[in-house]
Amino acid sequence: MNDGQLKNLLFIYENILNEINVGVQVINTQGNTIIYNRKKAQLESMELDDVLHKNLLDIFSFKNRKDSRLLQALENGVSMKNAKQTYFTNKGKEITTINHTYPIVKDGEVIAAVELASDITKFERLKENVLKTGNTRYTFESIIGESKAVKEVIDTSKRAARTSSSVLIIGETGTGKELFSQSIHHGSERSNKPFISQNCAALPDSLLESLLFGTKKGAFTGAIDHPGLLEQAEGGTILLDEINSLNPALQAKLLRAIQEKTIRRVGDTKDKQVDVRIIATINEDPIDAIANHRLRKDLYYRLSVVSIIIPPLRDRKEDIPLLANKFIEKYNYLFHLDVRKISDKVYHLFLDYDWPGNIRELEHAIEGAMNLITDETEIGFHHLPYHFLNKSKQVYSVSSTSQNKNLDEEDLSVKLKDQMENAEAAYIKKVLEKNKNNITHTASVLGISRQSLQYRIRKFNIKESY
């Protein structure tokens, strides 16, 4: 075989190694890595140059030397099949794999060791999470939608999952804020730790403080030593839904807990360290909430390290068929039905309707319709719940009269709000263009903060247009 043929053969081998869906690593007699394919690099989040030609123990750490299957194969000639192995990279990432490891023997001597690895890290996290919490069920794969609007939100959320920074999720009621919250938790390094959700509007402030921060025995009549939700979520994530429902004093205490990473139980005099990620949701414009004293400005800045704005269903109507089919499938299973689609008339009604209740309202409409179905395989207009049809008629009535000159006050207020938002968006675009898209200068001209301007750019979806 000449040099050209040998180079071609090596090129073919390298391509095959990088295309197979199994991680491959080979070390020589000195323990240095001489082969390291693309899949192995992906599952370990390493670069080729980080590992190749470097000693195994300089890059990876094991509880004991014998826990390294590669070193066992190299030093003792031991072969192991389907053996689970957990170890750490020098970047601190925990890896769990199922390996087939064996020595390469030539003329009676071990000259190298090979490891074929399948990644089960995500499976292990999911399994542990189910065992430890049992109260989360959503991942990014659970999010239904192919519209550009929702894809951008998913991409932003996936990037947020890579860190432990606080997240503020902004969206109307029924848009799926908790779904995104759970997905971020599941996609993060904290996924094998607890996920705890608390609606801040569900309890009075007196109960909510002790629930969040815990109590010290003797703090009040009947009080016992009890950890709060922030302690119970140690190492994991806590979702604070409707954060604008907290009173200012509790918001200040929460801000201190986030900044100092400590909490103090009600009635206690000592602080306790906590490691928990905060995800908060709000169902209104946070700038309006700040202006109306429902949200502290300093807490907003602390929470909105990452801001995620979930679009309402009326802005992603192309996702309605996908969502409707998903809900039909769900209630077919629950109600033992065989519904296959919605009628054309219902489909057009769904597309024309503004869905003030968003995805939750769509699901309830389909659930209500399927409660009225017997043997039919199609949801018709007559199956839709009366309250939904009545609400739809009111919307159509408003829509038709808004085209006339004689508008009543309610119609005018709705129309005025839309006009004001359009004018605001157009003015922001114009000032951005004048200031050559400089956020700081534009915010100064507008008389608002950078944070407020960036929020409005996302809200009005003008980020790509300037």
C-alpha positions as CSV (number, residue, x, y, z in Angstrom):
1,M,0.0,0.0,0.0
2,N,1.5,3.3,-1.1
3,D,1.4,6.6,0.9
4,G,-1.6,7.9,-1.0
5,Q,-3.7,4.8,-0.3
6,L,-2.7,4.9,3.3
7,K,-3.7,8.5,3.7
8,N,-7.1,7.8,2.0
9,L,-7.7,4.8,4.3
10,L,-6.9,6.9,7.4
11,F,-9.2,9.6,6.2
12,I,-12.0,7.0,5.8
13,Y,-11.4,5.6,9.3
14,E,-11.5,9.1,10.8
15,N,-14.8,9.9,9.0
16,I,-16.4,6.7,10.2
17,L,-15.3,7.3,13.8
18,N,-16.8,10.7,13.8
19,E,-20.1,9.6,12.3
20,I,-20.9,6.7,14.5
21,N,-23.3,7.4,17.5
22,V,-20.9,5.9,20.1
23,G,-18.1,7.7,21.9
24,V,-14.7,6.2,21.2
25,Q,-11.5,6.8,23.2
26,V,-8.2,5.0,23.0
27,I,-5.2,5.5,25.3
28,N,-1.7,4.2,24.8
29,T,0.6,2.6,27.4
30,Q,1.5,5.9,28.9
31,G,-2.2,6.7,29.5
32,N,-2.3,9.4,26.9
33,T,-5.4,9.7,24.6
34,I,-4.5,8.8,21.0
35,I,-8.0,8.5,19.5
36,Y,-11.0,10.6,20.6
37,N,-14.0,10.9,18.3
38,R,-16.7,13.6,17.9
39,K,-19.4,11.7,19.8
40,K,-17.2,11.3,22.9
41,A,-16.3,15.0,22.7
42,Q,-20.0,15.9,22.6
43,L,-21.1,13.8,25.5
44,E,-18.2,15.1,27.6
45,S,-18.6,18.7,26.4
46,M,-14.9,18.8,25.5
47,E,-12.8,19.9,22.6
48,L,-10.5,17.5,20.7
49,D,-7.5,19.6,21.7
50,D,-8.5,19.4,25.3
51,V,-8.1,15.6,25.4
52,L,-6.0,14.4,22.5
53,H,-2.3,13.5,23.4
54,K,-3.0,14.3,27.1
55,N,-2.9,12.0,30.1
56,L,-6.3,10.6,31.0
57,L,-6.0,11.5,34.7
58,D,-5.0,15.1,33.9
59,I,-8.4,15.6,32.1
60,F,-10.8,13.3,33.9
61,S,-11.2,12.5,37.6
62,F,-12.5,9.3,39.3
63,K,-13.3,8.6,42.9
64,N,-10.7,5.9,42.8
65,R,-8.1,4.9,40.1
66,K,-9.8,1.5,39.8
67,D,-13.0,3.3,38.7
68,S,-11.4,4.1,35.4
69,R,-12.3,1.3,33.1
70,L,-9.7,2.4,30.6
71,L,-6.9,2.2,33.1
72,Q,-8.1,-1.2,34.3
73,A,-8.0,-2.5,30.8
74,L,-4.6,-1.0,30.2
75,E,-2.9,-2.1,33.4
76,N,-4.6,-5.4,34.2
77,G,-5.9,-6.5,30.8
78,V,-9.5,-6.4,32.1
79,S,-12.4,-6.4,29.6
80,M,-15.8,-5.1,30.8
81,K,-19.1,-5.0,28.9
82,N,-22.1,-2.8,29.6
83,A,-20.5,-1.4,32.7
84,K,-21.9,1.9,34.2
85,Q,-19.3,4.5,35.0
86,T,-19.6,8.0,36.5
87,Y,-16.7,10.5,36.4
88,F,-15.9,14.2,36.2
89,T,-14.2,16.3,33.5
90,N,-11.7,19.0,34.5
91,K,-14.5,21.5,33.8
92,G,-16.5,20.0,36.6
93,K,-19.1,18.3,34.5
94,E,-20.4,15.0,35.8
95,I,-20.6,12.3,33.1
96,T,-22.4,8.9,33.4
97,T,-21.9,6.3,30.6
98,I,-22.4,2.7,29.8
99,N,-19.1,1.4,28.5
100,H,-17.5,-1.5,26.6
101,T,-13.9,-1.3,27.5
102,Y,-11.1,-3.8,26.5
103,P,-7.3,-4.0,26.0
104,I,-5.6,-4.2,22.6
105,V,-3.0,-7.0,22.8
106,K,-0.2,-7.5,20.3
107,D,2.4,-10.3,20.7
108,G,1.1,-11.0,24.2
109,E,1.5,-7.4,25.3
110,V,-1.1,-4.7,26.0
111,I,-0.3,-1.8,23.7
112,A,-3.5,0.3,24.2
113,A,-7.0,0.3,25.7
114,V,-10.3,1.1,24.0
115,E,-13.5,2.5,25.4
116,L,-16.8,2.5,23.6
117,A,-19.2,4.7,25.5
118,S,-23.0,5.4,25.4
119,D,-24.2,8.5,27.2
120,I,-26.9,7.9,29.8
121,T,-26.3,11.2,31.8
122,K,-29.7,12.7,30.8
123,F,-31.5,9.4,31.6
124,E,-29.9,9.3,35.0
125,R,-30.9,12.9,35.7
126,L,-34.5,12.3,34.7
127,K,-34.7,9.1,36.7
128,E,-33.3,10.7,39.8
129,N,-35.6,13.7,39.4
130,V,-38.7,11.5,39.2
131,L,-37.5,9.6,42.3
132,K,-36.7,12.8,44.3
133,T,-39.6,15.1,43.3
134,G,-42.2,13.4,41.2
135,N,-43.9,16.8,40.6
136,T,-42.5,17.8,37.2
137,R,-43.4,16.4,33.9
138,Y,-42.5,19.0,31.2
139,T,-39.4,19.2,29.1
140,F,-38.6,21.3,26.0
141,E,-39.9,18.4,23.9
142,S,-43.3,19.0,25.6
143,I,-43.7,22.5,24.0
144,I,-45.9,22.4,21.0
145,G,-45.4,24.9,18.2
146,E,-43.6,25.5,14.9
147,S,-44.2,29.3,14.7
148,K,-41.2,31.6,14.6
149,A,-42.4,33.4,17.8
150,V,-42.4,30.3,19.9
151,K,-39.2,28.9,18.4
152,E,-37.3,32.0,19.4
153,V,-38.6,31.6,23.0
154,I,-37.6,28.0,23.1
155,D,-34.1,28.9,21.9
156,T,-33.7,31.6,24.6
157,S,-35.0,29.2,27.3
158,K,-32.5,26.5,26.2
159,R,-29.7,29.0,26.5
160,A,-31.0,30.0,30.0
161,A,-30.9,26.4,31.0
162,R,-27.1,26.3,30.7
163,T,-26.6,28.7,33.7
164,S,-28.0,29.2,37.2
165,S,-29.0,32.9,36.7
166,S,-32.4,34.1,37.8
167,V,-35.1,34.1,35.1
168,L,-38.2,36.3,34.7
169,I,-40.9,34.8,32.5
170,I,-43.4,37.3,31.2
171,G,-46.6,36.2,29.7
172,E,-50.4,36.4,29.8
173,T,-52.4,33.9,31.8
174,G,-52.6,30.5,30.0
175,T,-49.6,31.0,27.7
176,G,-47.6,28.2,29.4
177,K,-45.2,29.9,31.8
178,E,-44.9,26.9,34.1
179,L,-44.2,24.6,31.1
180,F,-41.2,26.8,30.2
181,S,-40.1,26.9,33.8
182,Q,-40.1,23.2,34.2
183,S,-38.4,22.8,30.8
184,I,-35.6,25.1,31.9
185,H,-35.1,23.2,35.1
186,H,-35.0,19.8,33.3
187,G,-32.5,21.1,30.8
188,S,-30.2,22.4,33.5
189,E,-27.5,20.9,35.7
190,R,-30.0,21.1,38.6
191,S,-32.4,18.7,37.0
192,N,-31.7,15.9,39.5
193,K,-32.5,18.3,42.4
194,P,-36.0,19.4,43.5
195,F,-38.3,21.7,41.5
196,I,-40.8,23.5,43.7
197,S,-43.6,25.7,42.4
198,Q,-45.5,28.3,44.5
199,N,-48.3,30.6,43.3
200,C,-47.7,33.9,45.2
201,A,-51.3,34.9,44.8
202,A,-52.7,31.7,46.3
203,L,-52.0,32.5,50.0
204,P,-52.1,35.5,52.3
205,D,-48.8,37.2,53.0
206,S,-48.7,36.0,56.7
207,L,-48.7,32.4,55.6
208,L,-46.6,32.9,52.5
209,E,-43.6,34.3,54.4
210,S,-43.4,31.3,56.7
211,L,-44.0,28.9,53.8
212,L,-41.2,30.4,51.7
213,F,-38.6,31.1,54.5
214,G,-39.6,28.5,57.1
215,T,-40.2,28.9,60.9
216,K,-38.3,28.7,64.1
217,K,-39.8,27.0,67.1
218,G,-41.5,29.5,69.4
219,A,-41.7,32.3,66.7
220,F,-45.5,32.3,67.3
221,T,-48.0,30.1,69.0
222,G,-47.7,26.6,67.7
223,A,-44.6,27.3,65.6
224,I,-42.2,24.5,65.1
225,D,-38.8,24.2,63.4
226,H,-39.7,23.8,59.8
227,P,-37.8,24.5,56.6
228,G,-39.4,26.8,54.0
229,L,-39.7,26.1,50.3
230,L,-36.4,27.9,49.6
231,E,-34.6,25.4,51.9
232,Q,-36.5,22.5,50.5
233,A,-35.4,23.4,47.0
234,E,-31.7,23.3,48.0
235,G,-29.6,22.7,44.9
236,G,-32.6,22.9,42.6
237,T,-35.1,25.4,41.3
238,I,-38.0,27.3,42.8
239,L,-40.7,28.8,40.6
240,L,-42.5,31.8,42.1
241,D,-45.6,32.3,40.1
242,E,-47.2,35.8,39.9
243,I,-44.3,37.4,41.7
244,N,-46.1,40.8,41.5
245,S,-48.6,39.5,44.1
246,L,-46.0,39.5,46.9
247,N,-46.3,42.6,49.2
248,P,-43.3,45.0,49.1
249,A,-41.9,43.7,52.5
250,L,-41.8,40.1,51.2
251,Q,-40.3,41.3,47.9
252,A,-37.5,43.0,49.9
253,K,-36.8,39.9,51.9
254,L,-36.8,37.8,48.8
255,L,-34.4,40.2,47.1
256,R,-32.0,39.9,50.1
257,A,-32.2,36.1,49.9
258,I,-31.3,36.2,46.2
259,Q,-28.4,38.7,46.7
260,E,-26.9,37.1,49.8
261,K,-27.8,33.5,49.0
262,T,-29.0,33.2,52.6
263,I,-32.4,33.0,54.2
264,R,-33.6,33.6,57.7
265,R,-36.5,31.6,59.1
266,V,-39.4,33.5,60.7
267,G,-38.5,34.0,64.4
268,D,-34.9,33.1,63.9
269,T,-31.8,35.2,64.5
270,K,-29.4,33.3,62.3
271,D,-29.0,33.2,58.5
272,K,-28.7,29.9,56.6
273,Q,-26.9,29.5,53.3
274,V,-29.1,28.2,50.4
275,D,-28.2,27.3,46.8
276,V,-31.4,27.6,44.8
277,R,-32.2,29.0,41.3
278,I,-35.1,31.5,41.2
279,I,-37.5,31.5,38.3
280,A,-40.3,34.0,38.6
281,T,-43.4,34.7,36.4
282,I,-45.5,37.7,35.9
283,N,-48.7,38.1,33.8
284,E,-48.4,41.8,33.1
285,D,-45.9,44.2,31.7
286,P,-43.3,44.5,34.5
287,I,-42.7,48.2,33.7
288,D,-46.4,48.7,34.4
289,A,-46.1,46.6,37.6
290,I,-43.2,48.8,38.8
291,A,-45.1,52.0,37.9
292,N,-48.1,50.8,39.9
293,H,-46.0,49.7,42.9
294,R,-46.8,46.0,42.4
295,L,-43.1,45.1,41.7
296,R,-40.0,46.5,43.3
297,K,-37.6,47.9,40.7
298,D,-34.6,46.4,42.4
299,L,-36.2,43.0,42.6
300,Y,-37.1,43.3,38.9
301,Y,-33.5,44.0,37.9
302,R,-32.3,41.0,40.1
303,L,-34.9,38.6,38.7
304,S,-34.6,39.7,35.0
305,V,-31.0,38.6,34.5
306,V,-32.7,36.5,31.8
307,S,-36.1,37.8,30.6
308,I,-38.3,35.5,28.5
309,I,-41.5,36.8,26.9
310,I,-44.0,34.1,25.9
311,P,-46.2,35.2,23.0
312,P,-50.0,35.0,23.4
313,L,-51.8,32.5,21.2
314,R,-53.2,35.3,19.1
315,D,-49.7,36.1,17.9
316,R,-48.9,32.4,17.0
317,K,-52.2,31.2,15.4
318,E,-50.3,29.0,13.0
319,D,-49.7,26.7,16.0
320,I,-53.4,26.3,16.7
321,P,-53.8,23.1,14.5
322,L,-50.8,21.4,16.3
323,L,-52.1,22.4,19.7
324,A,-55.7,21.3,18.9
325,N,-54.5,17.9,17.7
326,K,-52.4,17.4,20.8
327,F,-55.4,18.2,23.0
328,I,-57.7,15.9,20.9
329,E,-55.1,13.1,21.4
330,K,-55.0,13.8,25.1
331,Y,-58.8,13.6,25.7
332,N,-59.3,10.7,23.3
333,Y,-57.1,8.8,25.7
334,L,-58.8,10.1,28.8
335,F,-62.4,9.8,27.5
336,H,-61.9,6.7,25.4
337,L,-63.0,8.4,22.2
338,D,-61.9,8.3,18.6
339,V,-62.0,12.0,17.5
340,R,-59.7,12.6,14.6
341,K,-60.0,16.3,13.8
342,I,-62.0,19.5,14.0
343,S,-64.4,20.6,11.3
344,D,-63.5,23.3,8.8
345,K,-66.1,25.6,10.4
346,V,-64.6,25.2,13.8
347,Y,-61.0,25.5,12.4
348,H,-61.9,28.9,10.9
349,L,-63.6,30.0,14.1
350,F,-60.4,29.1,16.1
351,L,-58.3,31.1,13.7
352,D,-60.5,34.2,13.8
353,Y,-60.9,34.2,17.6
354,D,-58.4,36.2,19.7
355,W,-58.1,33.7,22.6
356,P,-57.9,36.0,25.6
357,G,-57.3,32.9,27.8
358,N,-54.6,31.6,25.4
359,I,-53.6,28.0,25.2
360,R,-55.5,27.1,28.4
361,E,-58.7,28.4,26.9
362,L,-58.1,26.4,23.7
363,E,-57.6,23.2,25.7
364,H,-60.8,23.9,27.8
365,A,-62.8,24.5,24.6
366,I,-61.7,21.2,23.1
367,E,-62.2,19.3,26.4
368,G,-65.7,20.8,26.7
369,A,-66.5,19.8,23.1
370,M,-65.3,16.3,23.6
371,N,-67.5,15.9,26.6
372,L,-70.5,16.4,24.3
373,I,-69.3,13.8,21.7
374,T,-70.6,10.3,21.5
375,D,-69.6,8.3,18.4
376,E,-68.5,11.2,16.1
377,T,-65.0,11.4,14.9
378,E,-65.0,15.2,14.2
379,I,-65.6,18.2,16.5
380,G,-68.3,20.3,15.0
381,F,-69.6,23.8,15.7
382,H,-72.5,22.3,17.8
383,H,-70.1,20.5,20.1
384,L,-68.4,23.7,21.3
385,P,-69.3,24.8,24.8
386,Y,-72.0,27.4,25.1
387,H,-69.8,29.9,27.1
388,F,-67.1,29.7,24.4
389,L,-69.6,30.3,21.6
390,N,-71.2,33.2,23.5
391,K,-67.7,34.7,24.1
392,S,-66.9,34.3,20.4
393,K,-70.0,36.1,19.3
394,Q,-69.1,39.0,21.6
395,V,-65.7,39.2,20.1
396,Y,-67.2,39.2,16.6
397,S,-69.7,41.8,17.6
398,V,-66.9,44.1,18.9
399,S,-64.9,43.4,15.8
400,S,-67.7,44.3,13.4
401,T,-68.8,47.4,15.3
402,S,-65.2,48.7,15.5
403,Q,-65.3,49.2,11.8
404,N,-68.2,51.6,12.2
405,K,-67.9,55.3,13.2
406,N,-70.3,55.1,16.2
407,L,-68.0,53.3,18.7
408,D,-69.0,53.0,22.3
409,E,-66.5,53.6,25.1
410,E,-65.4,50.0,25.6
411,D,-64.6,49.6,21.9
412,L,-62.7,52.9,21.9
413,S,-60.6,51.9,24.9
414,V,-59.5,48.6,23.2
415,K,-58.8,50.4,19.9
416,L,-56.9,53.2,21.7
417,K,-54.6,50.7,23.5
418,D,-53.7,49.0,20.2
419,Q,-53.1,52.4,18.6
420,M,-50.9,53.5,21.5
421,E,-48.8,50.3,21.3
422,N,-48.4,50.7,17.6
423,A,-47.3,54.3,18.0
424,E,-44.9,53.4,20.8
425,A,-43.3,50.7,18.7
426,A,-43.0,53.0,15.7
427,Y,-41.4,55.8,17.7
428,I,-38.9,53.4,19.4
429,K,-37.9,52.2,15.9
430,K,-37.5,55.7,14.7
431,V,-35.3,56.8,17.6
432,L,-33.2,53.6,17.3
433,E,-32.5,54.4,13.7
434,K,-31.6,58.0,14.5
435,N,-29.2,56.8,17.2
436,K,-27.7,54.1,14.9
437,N,-29.2,51.3,17.1
438,N,-27.2,52.4,20.2
439,I,-29.3,51.1,23.1
440,T,-27.8,53.5,25.7
441,H,-28.3,56.7,23.6
442,T,-31.8,55.6,22.6
443,A,-32.8,54.9,26.2
444,S,-31.5,58.3,27.2
445,V,-33.4,60.1,24.5
446,L,-36.6,58.2,25.4
447,G,-36.1,59.0,29.1
448,I,-36.2,55.3,30.1
449,S,-33.7,52.8,31.4
450,R,-31.7,50.4,29.1
451,Q,-33.6,47.5,30.8
452,S,-37.0,49.1,30.0
453,L,-36.0,49.7,26.4
454,Q,-34.7,46.2,25.9
455,Y,-38.0,44.9,27.3
456,R,-40.0,47.0,24.9
457,I,-37.8,45.9,21.9
458,R,-38.7,42.2,22.8
459,K,-42.3,43.0,23.6
460,F,-43.0,44.7,20.2
461,N,-40.8,42.2,18.3
462,I,-38.8,44.9,16.7
463,K,-35.4,43.4,17.6
464,E,-34.7,42.1,14.1
465,S,-36.1,45.1,12.3
466,Y,-33.7,47.8,13.4
